Amino acid sequence: MTNIVKQHDRKRPVFSFQDEDDEDGNFTFEPLTKDAVDRAAFIAPNFDTDRFLASRRHLGLERLKVEFNNHLKFLKTELIELINRDYQDFIDLSTNLKGVDKAISNIRGPLKRMEHEALDIRINCQSSIDQLESQLLHRAELREKKTCLKLMLNIHESVTKVEDLLEINTDTPAISVTSDESLGKQIERVAIEYNQMQHLVKRGKHLPFMAENEWRITRIKDTLQSKLSRTLESALRQLQEGQPNDSTKQSLIQCLRTYALIDQTQVAEWLIREQFVRPFVEKTITHDALADLTTMYSKLLSFASGDLQPILDITQKNLKGTTYEILVNSFWVEVIDRLNRHGSSIYAPGQTDAFHKLYGIHFFCIQH
């Protein structure tokens, strides 16, 4: 009796996947579903044991045990069938491999030679590639040097050409220009070549060659500015003397166009202000003239619409699109500067009636 109790009290293992377990136990279960233990689940790349068991926890441990044991038997049966099917191949494998060691030994030598030959070819190819890359780099350096040399030659030719046009390096006295029109055409041609020279100089500013020839560039600029200023002053002088003609107008057009070509319109505006506008403004805005502002402003307006009009026509019509602002930068700035320096009393600070009267006169002048 005691032995029987002990046998009943002995704990039975929960899981045992050996064949004898099914023989000892007498368990009856309802049929499992077809996919209770799916074979495809075991060979899936993301198979996880814990997730697999947790998804079937409603089946119970004993039912899973039975299913797993049945699946194990099925696998063993498949393995035996596979071995029996390919048994002859397993037997023939040892026979077929007879002499393989000798064959491997025979081909090892040629393979080694092929390996060395391939390595030599690779080394030779790499050497050729390195040599070719070195030659290409050398060619690129030569091409860059050729470009720099060509640029220096172009700069030298351009500088020399401008110097010849300006007659800087000539040892003989310069041929006198027969007319202002001829001088204007000569300077206009120089300006075109000067712009080309400036473009080349800007491209080669990093070259030591430019540092050595900087003094030539400076001399050209000074000479061109000097000739331009003389030409403009000559034309302005003829306007002041009241002797404008077609030649004077053409000279002014060429001179002012040249200033615009070399981007020096502010220099031309300053010369017009200093040589043409200032003498008239100094005679017009005087201490005595401040007593009659209406007459003074009338004279200034007459000058702007009369004497200054040829220059305005040139800058606003012939040279339309340039940066010239003669009326503002040459005329009005000079008038205001003269009033501030010699006529500050007209502002009448503290005298409201006088200030209002003068303000009306000023405003009338600005409107016109």
Secondary structure, DSSP 8 states (H G I E B T S, - for coil): -HHHHHHHHS---S---SHHHHHH---------TTTT-HHHHTSTT--HHHHHHTTGGG-HHHHHHHHHHHHHHHHHHHHHHHHHTHHHHHHHHHHTTTHHHHHHHHHHHHHHHHHHHHHHHHHHHHHHHHHHHHHHHHHHHHHHHHHHHHHHHHHHHHHHHHHHTT-S-SS-----S-HHHHHHHHHHHHHHHHHHHHHHHHTTTSHHHHHTHHHHHHHHHHHHHHHHHHHHHHHHHHHTT---HHHHHHHHHHHHHHHHTT-HHHHHHHHIIIIIHHHHHHHS-TTGGG-HHHHHHHHHHHHHTTTHHHHHIIIIITTTS---IIIIIIIHHHHHHHHHH-GGGG-TT-HHHHHHHHHHHHHHHH-
